[in-house]
Amino acid sequence: MDYLIRDSYFTGVPYGKIDLSRLINALTLTVSDNQYYVCVQEKYLPTIEDYVLARYQMHNGIYLHDFKCEMELILKKILYRAFELYKGNNLKRDNLPIAIIKTFEGQDMTVSDYVSLDDSVMLALFLNWKNGSDSLLSTLCTTLLDRNKYKQIMILDNTDADIGEFKQKLKDLLLNNGYEVADYGREYFWLEDSVENNVYKKSKKNIWILKNDGSLKDLMDVSALITDKLDEKKNIVFINIDVLKQNNKIQNIENVIDDINNLIRLFNRRNQIEIEKKYAFKDHQLFKKVEDGIRELGNYNISNIEPSYRQVDVYYDTADELLNKAGITLRIRKRNGKTILTIKTPTVNSVGKESREGQNERFEYEKELITDSLEEAKDHITKCIPALLAPSKFSHLEPRMTIKNSRKKIKLTDQNIKFEMVFDDVQYERNGKSAHEYQIEIELKSDFIHRINLKMLTDYLEKNVPNLIPATVSKYRRGLSLTD
């Protein structure tokens, strides 16, 4: 009760402002099965719920905040690096508190030794190390003192499996460039932790509610608010590129850094969700009218991403259209000498739905291939499309359509708002039949919060560019209907 009120006050958040007097007054004693119990009368149930929810919110918002957890991990890294230098006689003993020396020597410290390690002592120690000769220890102390934080990375759903897959790919990448990661826990460029918000465990310590009928029940059995769903676990991962650059065992370090950043982008959940608006039409002049409309709007800076190019997409499905019926597309794209496999699946919000002139939203998974064989990407495909986990179904995939596309791509930016717009000259080919049309796609490349800006932009274009009609289905489905 005390720390909720105290920490709420000093952190400036409202979560822990509980009614302390009423909470204490709510406590009483009863007897059940010849045992004494501390309990709360049922009429005080809302007061107890407020207390538990305040504890839950304080843990989520303060005690288990990502930044707070990061700083705790940095403290461990700092002390471990100092310990390494101390054991190698590369750390001056003169500036070390006796408690630190005893810890590094494996000796027991006294209570007074421990109490002497207050904020001022430790901050002075970190400041000294920040200005010391060891660049790694200096970087770690700078991270703590100057809030020069590590980069937090979101690895897909941040499950243990997702993080494990990312770590293996990163380990392979570094190994190919001369450095072996033996233990991520000992690496200074990497921070990882798993934290749990267990605010109320019915199986451990019960809060007993004395009901009006005289029965004694656990809080969770009485309350509609306090459930086991309040128990949460989350994984957090951070990486520091500057620390990696200090590793002189890594070859081609600048190229490696580029590869790592690409790996981070590939595993970023946001980068795998495609949010876009499509338009299809027959009049080539609409390309210019749309671009002129955006320039007249004046909200966005327009820049070319790359010169116009041609690409060829081959779409795969089973004869009974297993993927199409599930709203999934699977294609292999050849462009500028690269072969890229792309899988698009419905998001939770779009399962079983078609866009009705609104924004299309799908998960998008890409993998660069050496060949144009699906067999090369079998593991990737079956992971992204659970419906194909059975080998028999995977073996039935076959080319169903070829789409040839001449594409121009531009970028629209306004501070943190980013869009990618493509102008497509599309040729569909299937079973000896062909069809042709033009398309425009406007894809949101910044945070989800800017979906409203995508709608505002597309609403403006639809109002000011005649005959600009939204396409409500994917290219593949349009191709199927146009070549029937």
Secondary structure, 3 states (H helix, E strand, C coil): CHHHHHHHHHHCCCCCCCCHHHHHHHEEEEEECCEEEEEEEHHHHHHHHHHHHHHHHHHHHHHCCHHHHHHHHHHHHHHHHHHHHHHCCCCCCCCCCHHHHHHHCCCCCCHHHHHCCCHHHHHHHHHHHHCCCCHHHHHHHHHHHCCCCCEECCECCCCHHHHHHHHHHHHHHHHCCCCCCCCHHHCCCEEEEEEEECCCCCCCCCCEEECCCCCEEEHHHHCCCCCHHHCEEEEEEEECHHHHHCCCCCCCHHHHHHHHHHHHHHHECHHHEEEEEEEEECCCHHHHHHHHHHHHHCCCEEEEEEEEEEEEEEEEECCCCHHHHCCCEEEEEEECCEEEEEEEEECCCCCCCCCCCCCEEEEEEEEEECCCCHHHHHHHHHHHCHHHCCHHHHCCCEEEEEEEEEEEEEEEEECCEEEEEEEEEEEEEECCEEEEEEEEEEEECCCHHHHHHHHHHHHHHHHHCCCCCECCCCHHHHHHHHCC
